[in-house]
Amino acid sequence: MIRVACRYPSENADDIVRRGLPLIGAISGTSGVRKPEDFGIRVAGRMLAITGTVLPPPKLVYKSPMQVINPGVWNLSSNVAFNRPGLLRTNGDVGCLVITFHQSRSTPETTQFMEELGKYLIKYGINWPKRHKPASTLTLTKNSNDNHALLDENFLRIKKSGVAFTIIVLPGYDAELYSQVKYFADMKYGCHTLCVVPKPPKNAGQGAPLEINKQPSYLANLALKINLKLGGVNHQLEVAQTSRSSPRIMYLGIDVTHPTGTESVPQAPSIAGVVANCNSMLVEALSDMVTERLKSWKDQECLPEKVIVYRDGVSESQYKQKVIIVLANYQRFYPVSNEQLDERSGNVLPGTVVDRGCTMAREFDFFMVAHAGIQGTCRPAHYVVLKDESNFTANELQNMTHNLSYVFGRATLSVSIATPVYYADILCERGRCYLYDTFHRKDHEAAVPYNESQSKWLWGVHKDLAESMFYI
């Protein structure tokens, strides 16, 4: 299944027409099965041909302007600094906590990793100290209650020591441990943290010590996240690229994640996340939540002139309930000529927009492929405009949405959906971490229903992180 999904798009398109349609009896080829023609329906034996447009990539501004040569992808070159470097508090120390299990083979070496990471952060403009505190080690046991107490004790120590930022080295990809770390760091003590996972060296024999990745691309990616957590701005769009430019536009992203019936405890809650920018640049964080975001706008004397809302995961039955732009779709687009082809993946070019031929009859909607595919066939985002009191033109909304796909802060690539709603999705996932036991019950037979009065988390995070992108 994975191999098929990762095939070149043209291979999948050919299989859909040549093998898929006969297989489901849509066209002649399957004996003994009644065909659509028997009911007065004729199915075309080819895909629908539609026209679209390709939007050019916007110009980005790090410390200096940068032109995106290959749409959808760019690199942080050696002479690039962040648009606005984040700031560690004055005399803030940097620490490292290595978490291991009792049966771990060895503790990964952290000194060189911390030194190399520090060089990258300083190069990008962050006031990162050249020296860091010696790494401390926390060894977990088989008893989850003991581990809970050990984590609590260690994060209390970190908070009291005045460390401004802590790198957490996890023993492996463990969702439960990660969730516990983030609960104590974000909720209880308000400590800025970033988790990394060491791996065995390539071609190393069994039992080789674990190492933390020190490749330049990995360190640069960590630097992107750290800068955002510290209140910095990695890059922004050149002002001229903003449609109907206004200094006071608030972009809201809203998402809701729901419990699953099989894994969650009975009556588990849904989690809503709202993010927004707090000034004329690209913020984080419905009514109380949106009001909170408006209060976070830095210039309270000049509140936003316009509020543009992107909401994910809304069904058609909810359209009348929401005054928003939504995303959801099942369509795929395949290029019909080499001029429309992304040579790297065989997909349509990043920036492709389709607003006719396969859109809705009674709504203003459009499809967009803003990102550069890596493997398989790109899934376009489907945007439905439910209310527009600013009277934007179709071109203005499409250009604005496309540009918003280029401001995702923790990567050097455009993303498949507008950044505000992408951030809201990440924020919702962090909320699931705080209620890990609620969404991942261990005893499926005797699960106790969710009780809000006994919940570990209901709202927000520690006050020391509340106005930061702690979740990134």
N, C-alpha and C positions, 0 to 999 in steps of 0.2 A: 504493500500500500504506500509506504513512504517513498519507495523508488518511483512509483507511478506519479505521485504528487510532485516530485522534484524533477520530472522530465522537462525537456524543452517545450515551451508552450505550443509550438506548431505540431509536435507529436501528439499532445493531448487533444488539440483541436481536430486533427485528422481522425483520431480514434473515436471521438464523440460522434462524428458524422458517419464514418465508414463502418464502425462496429457498434457504437452505442444505440443509434436509432433503430437498426434492425433488431438488436437485442431486446429492446423494450416493446417491439412490435409497432413502432411508429411508422415504419415504412416496410415495404415488402422485403421478405428475407427470413421470416420466422413462420414455419408451416404450422397449421393447426391452431393459429391464434387469430381471432377476429381483428381486423385492421381498422384504423380510423376511417378509411373510405367506406367501410360498411355502415358507418353512422353519419355519412355525409361530410366528413372532415378530411381535408387534404393537408398533409404535413410536408413542408418543403424539405428537400433532401440536402439542404445547405444552410449555413449560418446566415443570420441577418446581417446585411452590409449596412453600416451606418457611418456618418461622417462625424469628425470631432476636431478639436483644435488642440494645439500644444502650446502651453504657456511657457515663457522663458523663465529661468531661475532668477530670483531677486538678487540684488547685490547685498552682501553681508558686511557688517562692520564689527571687527574685533577691536583691537586698539587702533588699527588702521583698516581702511576698506579692503575687501577681498572679493574678487570676481570668481564665481563658481563656473569652472570650465566644463566639467562633466555634470550635467543636470542630476541633482539628487545626491551627489557625493562630493566631498572635499576633504582636505587633510589639514591638520595643524602643523604648519611648517616650523622650522627651528626659530624663525624670527617673529613668530606670532605671539602676542600677549592678549589676555582677556580684555573685553570691552570695559568692564569695571571689575577689578579684582576684589574678591571678598577679603574681609579683615578679621584676623584673630584678635581677640581683645588684648589690650596692652599687657605685656609680660605673660601672655598665655602660653602654657606649656603644651606640648604634644606628647601623647602617650601611645603605648601599644599593649594590648592584652591578647595573649595567646591562650585559646581554650582547647584543651585536649581531653580525650576520654582516658579512662584508667588503663585501657589495653593498647593505647597508642604506641606506635613503634618508636617515634622520636618527636621532638619539638622542632618545628621548622625554624631556620635561622632568619632573624628579622632585621638585624642591624643594617646590612647592606641594602635591603629592600627599602627601609625607612629613609636611608640616605639618598638613594636614587629617586624615590618619590619626592623628597624634599627639593631636590635640584629642579625637577619639573615644575613644581608649584612656584618656586621662586622665579624661575624663568618666565612663567606666565603672569607674574606680577603680584602674587600673594605674599603677604608678610609672614611666611612660614619660617619658624626658627631653624637655624642650621644644625642645632643639636636637639635631640629629643630625649625624653626620660627612658631609662632602661626598660625593656619589655618585662612585663610580669606574666606569670603563667597561672592559669586556673585549671585544675584537673577535676573533671566531673566524675561522678560515680554512677552506679546502676540505679540508684534510688532517685526518682524524680523530685521528691520532696526535698532531699538533701541538695540537689542541684539548684532548685528554686532558691533555697536559702543562700547557697554559695554565690549565685549570680547577684542576689540582692546585696550581699555583703560587699562584693567587689565593686558594684556600681556606686554604692554609698561611699566607698573609699575613693573612687575616682572623682566623685562630686566634691568631697571634702578636700581633696588635694589641689583643686583649682585647675585641673587639666582642661584646656579649652577644646581639644579635639582628640579622639581616641580611635586608632585603627584596631579593629577586632579581627583576629585571625581565627577563623572557625576550623574545626577538624575535618569538615566535609560539608557537602550540600545536605543540610538537615533543616527542613522547614520548621519543625517544632523548636529546635534550638534557636534558629534565627528569630522566630517570633518572640521567644522569651527574652532574647537580648534586646530586641527593639521595644518590648514592653517596658523593661526597666530603664532603658536609655531614654526613650521618648516620653513615656508617661510618668514614671515615678520620680526620676531624678533630673531629667532635662539635660542629658549629655549628648553632644554631637558625636556621632559614630559613623564609621564606614566599615563594612564587613568585606573581607577577602578570604578566599579559599585556596590553600596550597595544593599542589598536585605533585605526583612523582615525576622526575625528569624524564624526558623522552628517551626511549630505548634503554631505560634503566632496568636492572634486574629486580626481582621480587625482594621486598624488604628495603629498597632504597629510601633514603630520607626524603620527606616532602619538601618542596621548594615553592616559594611564592613567585609568581610570574613577575619578571623584571623587564619584559619586552617594552620598547618605547611606546607602542600603540596601546598597551594595557595601562601603563603609567599615565599616559595622556588621558585615557578614558576616566581613570580614577580622579585625575585633576579636574576634569569637567564637573564631576559630581561634588567634589569637595568645595569648589568655588561657589556652586549654587547653594550648598548648605550654609556657607559662610556669608550669604547675602550678596554675592557677586552676580554679575551678568556676563556670561561667556561671550555672547555675540547678540547683535540685534540687526534689524533690517535698515538699510539706508532709507532715510526719511522720504525721499522722492518715490519710493516703491509703494507707499501706503495709499490706497485708493481713497479719494475724497479726504485727504489728510486732515486730521483734527488732533490737537494736542491732548484732548480729553475724551478718549474712547476707552471704555472698560470692556475687556473680553472675558466673559464668564464661561467656564467649562463645568458641566454637571454630569455626574455618572452615579449610578446606583448598582450595587452588587447584591445579589440575592442568595439566600442559603440554598444548598442542594438537599433534596429530599432524603438521600441515602446516607450522606456523611454528616449532616448537621443534626444537632439535638432538636427535638420537637419545639416548634414555635420560635426558632432562632430568628433574630431580626435581620432586616435588610440594612445595608450601610450606604449612606449617601455621602458623596464627596463633592465639594464646590471649590473651584480655584478661580483666581482672577488676578489681573495685573493691578498693582497699587499705584502706578503712575503712568505716564504716557508710553513707557516701555512695557514689553512683555516681561499674576501672583498666585499665590496659592491660598488656599485654605484647605421650604425652600425659603422660605421667607426670612427666617431668623438668620440662616447661613448667608444669604445674599446681603442682608442688612449689615452683618458683621464684615463682609468684604468691602462694602461701601464705606464703612467706618475706618477701614484700613487704608483708604485712598489718602495719599500723603498730603495733598493740598485740600483741606476741608473747606477752604473758601471758594474753590473752583472745582466742584464735583463733576463727574463725567457728563459730557453732553449727550453721549450715546452709550447704550449698553447692548452688546452683541453677545448672544447666548448660544453656545454649542452644547447640545445634549446628546448623549449616547444611549442606545438601547430603548427606544420608544416604539411601540407598536402602532399600527394605523388607528386602532381603536382609541388611542390616547391623544391623537392629533389635536382634538378640540380642547383638551385639558392643558396643553402645554403651548406656551408662546415662545417657541425656540426653533433652532435648526437641529435636525436629528440625523443619525447615520445608521445604516443597515442595508445589506444587499446580498444577492446571490449571483449576480451577473459576472461574466468574464469577457475581456476584450482581447482580440488577437490581431496583430498587425497584418495587413495584406500586401505590403510592399516593403522593400529594404529601407526606404526613406522614413518609414514610420517605426522602424525597428531599433530597439536598444541592443547593440551588438554584444553587450556583456551578458545578457540573460535571454534575449529573444522576445522580450515583452514589448508592449507599447512604450513609447518614450515617457520618462517622468514629466509630469505636467500635462498629460493628456486629459482633456475635458470633453464629456459627451452630454449634451443637453437636449437632444432630440432623437427620435427614432426608437428609443426604448424607455422613454421617461413616462411619467404619469400624465393622465389626461386633464385632471382637475387641480393639480398642485404644481407649484414651481419647484422643480427638483433638477439635480444634475449629478452625474457620476464623475469622479476624479481619481486618477492614478498619479499621486504626487510623489511617490517614492520610486527608487530604483530597485527592481527585483533582484534577488540573489539567485534563487533556485525556484523552479516551478513557475506557475502562472500568477501574476499579481492579482490581488483582489481589490477592485476599486472601492472607494468609499462612496456611499450614496447619501447626498445631502438633500433634505427637504426643507424648504423655507416656509415656515408656518405663519409668520407675521413680520411685516417690514414697514415700520412707521417712518423710516428714513428715506424711503423710495430709492433704494440702491438699484442700479441697473444690473442685469445679469452679469455683464463683464466685470463690474466692480465687485460683486459678491464672490465671483469665481476667482478673481485675482487676489482678493483679500484672503480667502480660504487657502488658496495655493501658497501665498506668502507665509501664512501662519504655520504651514507644514515645515517651514525652514527655520523655525526658531526653537525647536526642541533642544533643550540645553545640554543634555547628557550624551549627545552623539554628534558626529560631524557628517550628518546626512539628513535629508528630508524624511519625514515620517508619513505613514499612510493616512493619518487623520489629523485634523487641526490640533495643534499643540495644546490648547486649553483643555480639550476633552481627553486628550492622552494623559495629561497630568492628573485630571480628575480620576481617571481609571487607576493610575498608580496610587493615588491617595486612598482610594477605596480598598485596594489590596493591602495597604498598610493597616487600615482599620481591621481587616480580617486577621492580621497578625495579633492584634491586641485581644481578640476573642478566639484565639486558635482552638481552645478546647470546645468552644461552642460550635465551631464550623467543622471540627474533626473529632467527632466522638469516637471513643475507643471501644465502648461496650454498646453494640447495636441493639442488644436485647433490653437493657435496663437503663436507657438514657433518661435522665431527669429533664423535663421541659425547661426551656430558658426562663429565667426569672430576672427581670430587670433590676429589682431591688438588691439582688446579690451579684450583679454583673461586675466584672473587673473593670469595665470601661463603658462609658456612655457617650462621651463628647470630648473633643479636643485633645490637647497634649499639655505637657508641662509648660508653665508660663515662660520658661527660659528658651523654649523652642517655638512658641506659638506664632511668631512672626517670621519664621524661617522656612525654607524648603527642606525641612528635616526628612521628608519622605522620599526624596529623589535618589 
